[in-house]
Amino acid sequence: MAKPSEEEPTTKEDGEGFAMSTEERGDVRHLRPPRPVVLHETIRREGEQELERSVSALGWSSLAAGMTMGFSMLARALLHHHVQGLPGAFLIESLGYPFGFLVVILARQQLFTENTMTAVLPLMTEPGWGKLGCLLRLWGVVFLGNVVGGALFAWGMLNMQLFDASTQASLHAMGTALMHNTPWQMFTKGIAAGWLIATMVWLLPAAERGKIAVIIIVTYVIALGDFTHIIVGSVEVMYLVFEGTVSAGDYATRFALPTLAGNIVGGSLIFALISHAQVRSDDENDEEQHAGH
């Protein structure tokens, strides 16, 4: 047992509720969640790195991400095939939806709806035509790569004879249910999905060891709400296009354009803008306080 004279003395500093040792103060700082400005700066720097990547690097990464996202549809369809008719079947089959997101995010592949948050913060921090051009280049390359990759995955599921007729029927049901939405519903549900994906991106730097849980929970909510995601939804609808039950025009006008707009509005124009405004307001308050001293 340590002698009292050898114990680290405890003192109380201004603003502390109780007297603490230096080590205990370090524990408090370590356990506190990061300030919003820290999350903002972490995501902004990731966005800067993405804006500087070459077109070829973005293209291959986004192509891989589009194909990987197809597994969100496939996992959900497989669960649908095996649990249909059971109580709570929809809750169970929706557990397949996070799979593609988990692989894409942990593998650091380029996913368009992530970039509606990360890549837009550099532009909001330092507005300029150069940054806008880099953002549009990034969005264009990543979106095209994701859609092409998703289309390749959908074509493969339909034509490679991997599944029996009942599983193919489940794959068909995924896209058919999605296309029951009107274009306005595609847009409004896309806003919700874009908001949730941006929320996930904002939470990940603070999650540390809980990143997998954050990804699963957020994307599971997207599945439960039947919210529309431009990349996963593209795989689902492209399956119907290759099947011949939906035209390419319907894919573009009834699904892709309204969903794309909704995801951008929810991820960039609402969540990212509000988060940036919050951090800027905090920064201005800090500057005023320092000036007052």
C-alpha positions as CSV (number, residue, x, y, z in Angstrom):
1,M,0.0,0.0,0.0
2,A,1.5,3.4,-1.0
3,K,2.3,5.9,1.6
4,P,0.3,9.1,1.6
5,S,3.5,11.1,0.9
6,E,4.1,9.1,-2.3
7,E,0.6,9.6,-3.6
8,E,0.1,12.1,-6.4
9,P,-1.4,15.2,-4.9
10,T,-4.9,16.2,-6.1
11,T,-5.7,19.8,-6.8
12,K,-8.7,21.7,-8.2
13,E,-8.4,24.0,-11.2
14,D,-10.9,26.6,-12.4
15,G,-13.9,25.0,-13.9
16,E,-13.4,21.6,-12.3
17,G,-16.1,20.1,-10.1
18,F,-13.7,18.1,-7.9
19,A,-10.0,18.0,-7.2
20,M,-8.1,15.6,-9.5
21,S,-4.6,14.5,-10.1
22,T,-2.8,15.2,-13.3
23,E,-3.3,11.5,-14.4
24,E,-7.1,11.8,-13.7
25,R,-7.3,15.0,-15.8
26,G,-5.7,13.1,-18.6
27,D,-8.3,10.4,-18.3
28,V,-11.0,12.9,-18.5
29,R,-9.6,14.5,-21.6
30,H,-9.2,11.0,-23.2
31,L,-12.8,10.0,-22.4
32,R,-14.4,13.2,-23.6
33,P,-15.9,13.0,-27.1
34,P,-14.0,15.0,-29.8
35,R,-15.3,18.6,-30.4
36,P,-17.3,19.1,-33.6
37,V,-14.4,21.1,-35.1
38,V,-12.1,18.0,-34.7
39,L,-14.6,15.8,-36.6
40,H,-15.1,18.5,-39.2
41,E,-11.3,18.9,-39.7
42,T,-10.8,15.1,-39.9
43,I,-13.5,14.7,-42.6
44,R,-12.3,17.9,-44.4
45,R,-8.7,16.5,-44.7
46,E,-10.1,13.2,-46.0
47,G,-12.0,15.2,-48.6
48,E,-8.9,17.2,-49.6
49,Q,-7.1,13.9,-50.2
50,E,-10.0,12.5,-52.3
51,L,-10.1,15.7,-54.4
52,E,-6.4,15.3,-55.2
53,R,-6.6,11.7,-56.4
54,S,-6.1,11.0,-60.1
55,V,-9.0,10.1,-62.3
56,S,-7.7,6.5,-62.9
57,A,-7.4,5.9,-59.1
58,L,-10.9,7.2,-58.5
59,G,-12.3,5.3,-61.4
60,W,-11.0,1.9,-60.4
61,S,-11.9,2.4,-56.7
62,S,-15.4,3.5,-57.6
63,L,-15.9,0.6,-60.1
64,A,-14.9,-1.8,-57.3
65,A,-17.3,0.0,-54.9
66,G,-20.2,-0.2,-57.3
67,M,-19.7,-4.0,-57.7
68,T,-19.3,-4.5,-54.0
69,M,-22.5,-2.6,-53.2
70,G,-24.3,-5.2,-55.2
71,F,-23.8,-7.5,-52.3
72,S,-26.2,-5.3,-50.2
73,M,-28.9,-6.3,-52.7
74,L,-27.8,-9.9,-52.9
75,A,-27.5,-10.5,-49.1
76,R,-30.9,-8.9,-48.6
77,A,-32.4,-11.0,-51.4
78,L,-30.9,-14.3,-50.1
79,L,-32.3,-13.6,-46.6
80,H,-35.7,-12.7,-48.2
81,H,-35.6,-16.1,-50.0
82,H,-35.0,-18.0,-46.8
83,V,-37.2,-16.1,-44.3
84,Q,-40.2,-15.1,-46.4
85,G,-43.4,-16.1,-44.7
86,L,-41.9,-16.0,-41.2
87,P,-43.0,-13.4,-38.6
88,G,-40.8,-10.3,-38.8
89,A,-39.3,-11.5,-42.1
90,F,-38.7,-7.9,-43.3
91,L,-36.7,-7.1,-40.1
92,I,-34.5,-10.1,-40.8
93,E,-33.9,-9.6,-44.5
94,S,-33.0,-6.0,-43.9
95,L,-30.0,-7.2,-42.0
96,G,-28.4,-8.1,-45.3
97,Y,-28.4,-4.4,-46.5
98,P,-25.4,-3.2,-44.5
99,F,-23.1,-5.9,-45.9
100,G,-22.0,-3.9,-49.0
101,F,-21.5,-0.7,-47.0
102,L,-19.3,-2.5,-44.5
103,V,-17.0,-3.8,-47.2
104,V,-16.8,-0.6,-49.2
105,I,-16.2,1.7,-46.2
106,L,-13.7,-0.5,-44.4
107,A,-11.9,-1.2,-47.6
108,R,-11.7,2.5,-48.3
109,Q,-13.4,2.2,-51.7
110,Q,-15.0,5.3,-53.3
111,L,-18.7,5.5,-52.7
112,F,-20.7,8.4,-54.2
113,T,-22.9,9.1,-51.2
114,E,-20.0,9.2,-48.9
115,N,-18.5,11.9,-51.1
116,T,-21.6,14.1,-50.8
117,M,-20.3,14.7,-47.2
118,T,-16.5,14.4,-47.2
119,A,-15.6,16.1,-50.5
120,V,-18.0,19.0,-50.1
121,L,-16.5,20.2,-46.8
122,P,-13.3,21.5,-48.4
123,L,-15.4,23.6,-50.8
124,M,-17.5,25.0,-47.9
125,T,-14.4,25.8,-45.9
126,E,-12.6,27.6,-48.8
127,P,-15.1,28.4,-51.6
128,G,-13.7,28.8,-55.0
129,W,-14.2,27.8,-58.6
130,G,-11.1,25.6,-58.5
131,K,-12.5,23.6,-55.6
132,L,-15.9,23.4,-57.2
133,G,-14.3,22.0,-60.4
134,C,-12.4,19.4,-58.4
135,L,-15.6,18.4,-56.6
136,L,-17.6,18.0,-59.8
137,R,-14.8,16.0,-61.3
138,L,-14.8,13.7,-58.2
139,W,-18.5,13.3,-58.2
140,G,-18.7,12.6,-61.9
141,V,-16.0,10.0,-61.9
142,V,-17.1,8.2,-58.7
143,F,-20.8,8.2,-59.7
144,L,-20.1,6.8,-63.2
145,G,-17.8,4.2,-61.7
146,N,-20.3,3.2,-59.1
147,V,-23.1,2.9,-61.6
148,V,-21.0,0.9,-64.1
149,G,-19.8,-1.4,-61.3
150,G,-23.4,-1.9,-60.0
151,A,-24.6,-2.6,-63.6
152,L,-21.9,-5.3,-64.1
153,F,-22.9,-6.9,-60.8
154,A,-26.6,-6.9,-61.8
155,W,-25.9,-8.4,-65.2
156,G,-23.8,-11.1,-63.6
157,M,-26.5,-12.1,-61.1
158,L,-29.0,-12.4,-63.9
159,N,-26.9,-14.2,-66.5
160,M,-24.2,-16.3,-64.7
161,Q,-26.8,-18.9,-63.4
162,L,-25.6,-18.6,-59.8
163,F,-29.1,-19.0,-58.2
164,D,-32.2,-21.1,-58.6
165,A,-35.5,-19.7,-59.8
166,S,-36.9,-18.8,-56.3
167,T,-33.8,-16.8,-55.5
168,Q,-34.0,-15.0,-58.8
169,A,-37.6,-14.2,-57.9
170,S,-36.3,-12.6,-54.7
171,L,-33.8,-10.5,-56.6
172,H,-36.6,-9.5,-58.9
173,A,-38.8,-8.5,-55.9
174,M,-36.2,-6.1,-54.6
175,G,-36.2,-4.0,-57.7
176,T,-40.0,-4.3,-58.2
177,A,-40.7,-3.0,-54.7
178,L,-38.3,-0.1,-55.3
179,M,-40.0,0.9,-58.5
180,H,-43.4,1.2,-56.8
181,N,-42.2,4.6,-55.5
182,T,-43.2,7.7,-57.4
183,P,-40.4,10.0,-58.6
184,W,-41.3,12.4,-55.7
185,Q,-41.0,9.5,-53.2
186,M,-37.7,8.6,-54.7
187,F,-36.5,12.1,-54.1
188,T,-37.8,12.5,-50.6
189,K,-36.7,9.1,-49.5
190,G,-33.3,9.9,-51.1
191,I,-33.0,12.9,-48.9
192,A,-33.4,10.7,-45.8
193,A,-30.8,8.2,-47.1
194,G,-28.4,11.0,-47.9
195,W,-28.8,12.5,-44.5
196,L,-28.2,9.2,-42.8
197,I,-25.1,8.4,-44.8
198,A,-23.7,11.9,-44.0
199,T,-24.5,11.2,-40.4
200,M,-22.6,8.0,-40.5
201,V,-19.6,9.7,-42.1
202,W,-19.7,12.3,-39.4
203,L,-19.8,9.7,-36.6
204,L,-17.1,7.4,-37.9
205,P,-14.0,9.5,-36.8
206,A,-15.4,9.6,-33.3
207,A,-16.4,5.9,-33.2
208,E,-12.9,4.4,-32.9
209,R,-13.6,0.7,-32.2
210,G,-17.3,1.1,-32.8
211,K,-17.1,1.8,-36.5
212,I,-18.6,-1.5,-37.6
213,A,-21.6,-0.9,-35.2
214,V,-22.1,2.6,-36.6
215,I,-22.1,1.4,-40.2
216,I,-24.5,-1.5,-39.5
217,I,-27.0,0.6,-37.4
218,V,-27.2,3.5,-39.8
219,T,-27.5,1.5,-43.0
220,Y,-30.0,-0.9,-41.3
221,V,-32.2,2.1,-40.6
222,I,-32.0,3.0,-44.3
223,A,-33.3,-0.5,-45.2
224,L,-36.0,-0.4,-42.6
225,G,-37.3,2.9,-43.9
226,D,-37.1,1.8,-47.5
227,F,-35.1,5.0,-48.2
228,T,-33.6,5.2,-51.6
229,H,-29.9,5.0,-52.2
230,I,-28.6,5.8,-55.6
231,I,-26.0,3.0,-55.8
232,V,-27.7,0.1,-54.1
233,G,-30.9,1.1,-55.9
234,S,-29.1,1.2,-59.2
235,V,-28.1,-2.4,-58.8
236,E,-31.7,-3.4,-58.0
237,V,-33.3,-1.5,-60.9
238,M,-30.5,-2.5,-63.4
239,Y,-31.4,-6.1,-62.7
240,L,-34.9,-5.4,-64.0
241,V,-33.5,-3.5,-67.0
242,F,-31.3,-6.5,-68.0
243,E,-34.3,-8.7,-67.3
244,G,-36.4,-6.6,-69.7
245,T,-39.2,-5.6,-67.2
246,V,-38.0,-2.0,-66.9
247,S,-36.6,0.3,-69.6
248,A,-33.4,2.2,-69.3
249,G,-35.4,5.4,-69.6
250,D,-37.5,4.5,-66.6
251,Y,-34.3,3.8,-64.7
252,A,-33.0,7.2,-65.5
253,T,-36.1,9.3,-65.1
254,R,-38.2,7.5,-62.5
255,F,-35.3,6.3,-60.2
256,A,-31.8,7.7,-60.9
257,L,-32.4,11.4,-61.3
258,P,-34.8,12.0,-58.4
259,T,-32.8,9.6,-56.1
260,L,-29.5,11.2,-57.0
261,A,-30.9,14.7,-56.3
262,G,-32.3,13.5,-53.0
263,N,-29.0,12.0,-51.9
264,I,-27.1,15.2,-52.7
265,V,-29.7,17.4,-51.0
266,G,-29.7,15.3,-47.9
267,G,-26.0,14.7,-47.7
268,S,-24.5,18.0,-48.9
269,L,-27.1,20.8,-48.9
270,I,-28.6,19.9,-45.5
271,F,-26.4,17.8,-43.2
272,A,-23.0,19.0,-44.4
273,L,-24.1,22.6,-44.6
274,I,-25.6,22.5,-41.1
275,S,-22.5,20.8,-39.7
276,H,-20.2,23.3,-41.3
277,A,-22.3,26.2,-40.0
278,Q,-22.2,24.8,-36.5
279,V,-18.4,24.5,-36.6
280,R,-18.0,28.0,-38.1
281,S,-20.2,29.5,-35.4
282,D,-18.2,27.7,-32.6
283,D,-15.0,29.0,-34.2
284,E,-16.3,32.6,-34.3
285,N,-17.4,32.3,-30.6
286,D,-13.9,31.1,-29.6
287,E,-12.3,34.0,-31.5
288,E,-14.6,36.5,-29.7
289,Q,-13.7,35.0,-26.4
290,H,-10.0,35.1,-27.1
291,A,-10.4,38.7,-28.2
292,G,-12.2,39.6,-25.0
293,H,-9.3,38.3,-22.9
